Amino acid sequence: MKNLFYHKSFKVLLGVLSILLVLVVVTAGNSTIGTYIVNLVTLPMQQVSVGAVDSAEDAMSQKSPEELQSDIDSLADENRRLRDMLVDYYEVKEQNEQLKKYYSLKEENPDYDILPATVIRRDPNENFYSFTIDKGSIDGVEKHSPVVTANGLVGWVCEVDATSCTVKTILSPDTQVGALDSRTSDSGIITGSPIYCDDNLCTMTKVPAQHTMKKGDIIVTSGLGGIFPKKLQIGTVKEIKLNEYDSLPLVIIEPFEDVRNVTSVAVITNYLGKGVISKSESKTESKAESSDKSSDSGENIKPAKQE
């Protein structure tokens, strides 16, 4: 232990500690010296940082205008690519949200091929609220394909091009859909009328005179003609009147969906039984299509006698 105080390393350590003690005392009384010591440590680091920036600037200054323009173009291309990825993300997200709406319909009808679509245009000169959607033949859409929302049937495809199609609504007199009263099985034809369309109402014609329908009954598709699948919900019976033209009942139907204001829909592109028409169904459809549309317009009507 005694030899430790005489060892050379101990003397060096003692000298360093003495110098540090002096520096602490001096720094406490003189901030200038303290600042000097701090600068002595940090200045080399600052010089390294500035040197790196200068090196980058020198590298840029050494590039030709063509090279700089190439860098700008590359950054612009990358920016466009990222924007496209963002648009694709939002599109996929929207499609997923739309598919969620039709989950129950698909679950109840696994044979349905359902294609979600967005309404992209409406014709202000069209009186029956037809619209154009962003799906066409390249997506598997065909003429006469049923168009629905999560609430029920809203129309059918009347014109198709590659990337879009036009939909006639159930408010249009051009629509002819075989339908049934889900409670009584009384049948008829769903069609539109200029008298009722602005109130989001359609009509059910060709109803048997001896029907047992009543207000509040639910109307669904019958599947006649192989165009519309069976049991698609349409609406409820709002009122039953007598059409003086043919003395048959005229049933006013309130659709489950506000057809006038739909913004997203789905096309049923395929289903089990599509295109299959039985002899009796074909005969019924033929009679409905050959009938005078004036009898379906809702004109010259009066309330039916209530029992």
ChimeraX attribute file (.defattr): number of C-alpha atoms within 10 A of each C-alpha:
attribute: neighborCount
match mode: 1-to-1
recipient: residues
	/A:1	5
	/A:2	6
	/A:3	7
	/A:4	10
	/A:5	11
	/A:6	10
	/A:7	10
	/A:8	10
	/A:9	11
	/A:10	12
	/A:11	12
	/A:12	11
	/A:13	10
	/A:14	12
	/A:15	12
	/A:16	11
	/A:17	11
	/A:18	12
	/A:19	10
	/A:20	11
	/A:21	12
	/A:22	12
	/A:23	15
	/A:24	13
	/A:25	10
	/A:26	14
	/A:27	16
	/A:28	12
	/A:29	10
	/A:30	12
	/A:31	11
	/A:32	12
	/A:33	14
	/A:34	16
	/A:35	11
	/A:36	12
	/A:37	13
	/A:38	11
	/A:39	13
	/A:40	11
	/A:41	10
	/A:42	11
	/A:43	11
	/A:44	11
	/A:45	12
	/A:46	12
	/A:47	11
	/A:48	11
	/A:49	12
	/A:50	12
	/A:51	12
	/A:52	12
	/A:53	12
	/A:54	12
	/A:55	12
	/A:56	12
	/A:57	11
	/A:58	11
	/A:59	10
	/A:60	13
	/A:61	11
	/A:62	11
	/A:63	11
	/A:64	10
	/A:65	11
	/A:66	9
	/A:67	12
	/A:68	14
	/A:69	12
	/A:70	12
	/A:71	12
	/A:72	12
	/A:73	12
	/A:74	12
	/A:75	12
	/A:76	12
	/A:77	12
	/A:78	12
	/A:79	12
	/A:80	12
	/A:81	12
	/A:82	12
	/A:83	12
	/A:84	12
	/A:85	12
	/A:86	12
	/A:87	12
	/A:88	12
	/A:89	12
	/A:90	12
	/A:91	12
	/A:92	12
	/A:93	12
	/A:94	15
	/A:95	15
	/A:96	12
	/A:97	12
	/A:98	20
	/A:99	18
	/A:100	13
	/A:101	16
	/A:102	19
	/A:103	14
	/A:104	12
	/A:105	17
	/A:106	15
	/A:107	10
	/A:108	9
	/A:109	13
	/A:110	13
	/A:111	12
	/A:112	17
	/A:113	15
	/A:114	21
	/A:115	20
	/A:116	23
	/A:117	23
	/A:118	18
	/A:119	19
	/A:120	13
	/A:121	13
	/A:122	14
	/A:123	11
	/A:124	10
	/A:125	8
	/A:126	10
	/A:127	12
	/A:128	24
	/A:129	22
	/A:130	25
	/A:131	23
	/A:132	20
	/A:133	24
	/A:134	17
	/A:135	24
	/A:136	20
	/A:137	14
	/A:138	12
	/A:139	13
	/A:140	15
	/A:141	24
	/A:142	21
	/A:143	18
	/A:144	17
	/A:145	20
	/A:146	25
	/A:147	25
	/A:148	26
	/A:149	23
	/A:150	19
	/A:151	17
	/A:152	21
	/A:153	25
	/A:154	27
	/A:155	27
	/A:156	27
	/A:157	23
	/A:158	18
	/A:159	16
	/A:160	20
	/A:161	14
	/A:162	13
	/A:163	13
	/A:164	21
	/A:165	22
	/A:166	22
	/A:167	26
	/A:168	23
	/A:169	28
	/A:170	30
	/A:171	29
	/A:172	23
	/A:173	21
	/A:174	16
	/A:175	20
	/A:176	20
	/A:177	24
	/A:178	28
	/A:179	27
	/A:180	26
	/A:181	23
	/A:182	18
	/A:183	12
	/A:184	14
	/A:185	15
	/A:186	17
	/A:187	22
	/A:188	26
	/A:189	25
	/A:190	28
	/A:191	24
	/A:192	28
	/A:193	24
	/A:194	17
	/A:195	12
	/A:196	19
	/A:197	21
	/A:198	14
	/A:199	13
	/A:200	20
	/A:201	22
	/A:202	32
	/A:203	29
	/A:204	25
	/A:205	26
	/A:206	22
	/A:207	19
	/A:208	14
	/A:209	11
	/A:210	9
	/A:211	13
	/A:212	11
	/A:213	20
	/A:214	17
	/A:215	13
	/A:216	13
	/A:217	17
	/A:218	22
	/A:219	29
	/A:220	25
	/A:221	24
	/A:222	24
	/A:223	22
	/A:224	23
	/A:225	22
	/A:226	19
	/A:227	21
	/A:228	26
	/A:229	23
	/A:230	16
	/A:231	15
	/A:232	19
	/A:233	23
	/A:234	26
	/A:235	24
	/A:236	21
	/A:237	22
	/A:238	18
	/A:239	16
	/A:240	21
	/A:241	18
	/A:242	19
	/A:243	22
	/A:244	16
	/A:245	13
	/A:246	11
	/A:247	13
	/A:248	18
	/A:249	24
	/A:250	29
	/A:251	28
	/A:252	24
	/A:253	27
	/A:254	22
	/A:255	25
	/A:256	19
	/A:257	19
	/A:258	13
	/A:259	24
	/A:260	17
	/A:261	11
	/A:262	15
	/A:263	14
	/A:264	16
	/A:265	24
	/A:266	24
	/A:267	25
	/A:268	21
	/A:269	19
	/A:270	21
	/A:271	17
	/A:272	13
	/A:273	14
	/A:274	15
	/A:275	15
	/A:276	14
	/A:277	16
	/A:278	12
	/A:279	10
	/A:280	11
	/A:281	16
	/A:282	15
	/A:283	13
	/A:284	17
	/A:285	18
	/A:286	12
	/A:287	10
	/A:288	18
	/A:289	13
	/A:290	8
	/A:291	11
	/A:292	9
	/A:293	14
	/A:294	12
	/A:295	19
	/A:296	22
	/A:297	21
	/A:298	25
	/A:299	14
	/A:300	11
	/A:301	16
	/A:302	14
	/A:303	13
	/A:304	16
	/A:305	8
	/A:306	7
	/A:307	3
